[in-house]
Amino acid sequence: MTPLRESGVVRPGWPAPANVRAAVVARTVPGHSAVPFGPMNLGTRCGDAPEAVAANRASLIAAFDLPAAPRWLRQVHGIAVHDADTPLAADAEPEADAAIARRAGVVLAILTADCLPVLVCSEDGSAIAAAHAGWRGLAGGVIEATIERLGVPAGRLLAWLGPAIGARSYEVGEEVRAAFVDADAHAAAAFAPTRVGHWHCDLYALARLRLAGAGVTRIHGGGFDTFADTRFHSYRRERQTGRFASLVWRV
């Protein structure tokens, strides 16, 4: 791997098999985007110059010694899961909020700027997955859909929760709380009242609840706050901003 400013690269702290690699590429990694998107913006749908995003994306391959260009998704806050082992045109971005892969050399990528990236791998390193889990995706079942599509018994999976907005920075309305609590009373523990009709929402707690409900018990990561930590893009902090990427691949 060529030198990068390591303060802008987060290495997941999970006991993944030796053939599974992962990294989070934060906004502070040297790149080609101008303020307010840069320097490193990897999202094509946030208003940045297309040529800057293309240059940023190209730089990742050499910087991380990736076996291939990441399989970028057109994320829509849904629960569709893309099978990244399926060949696609080089510039294609399938509409999905999660992806799975079993072939070595396939790089999965999730773009976020407050939503929660969830990385998953099997304990034997034979399969990987990545999911974009904002509150809509979590409530809709994107984690469950990803695990089901991966086809590995949940007890043989490891999960890592990447940088997302922290509970103390994330106030939501009653409709968000109801989307979870009406489906599972245990989700109430992830919400703390602030003012009338509003709550602090703990995306990490909700993700752990959903993962555990699906049978995944080895859950790592969490504890970030993209709103407070300026290494990361945050839509809620800045509104006009870029997107950072969480990557996972097999070698």
Secondary structure by P-SEA (a helix, b strand, c coil): cccccccccccccccccccbbbbbbccccccccccccccccccccccccaaaaaaaaaaaaaaacccccccccccccccccccccccccccccccccccccccccbbbbbbbccbbbbbbbcccccccccccccaaaaaacaaaaaaaaaccccccbbbbbccccccccccccaaaaaacccccccccccccccccccccccaaaaaaaaaaaacccccccccccccccccccccccccbbbbbbbbbbcc
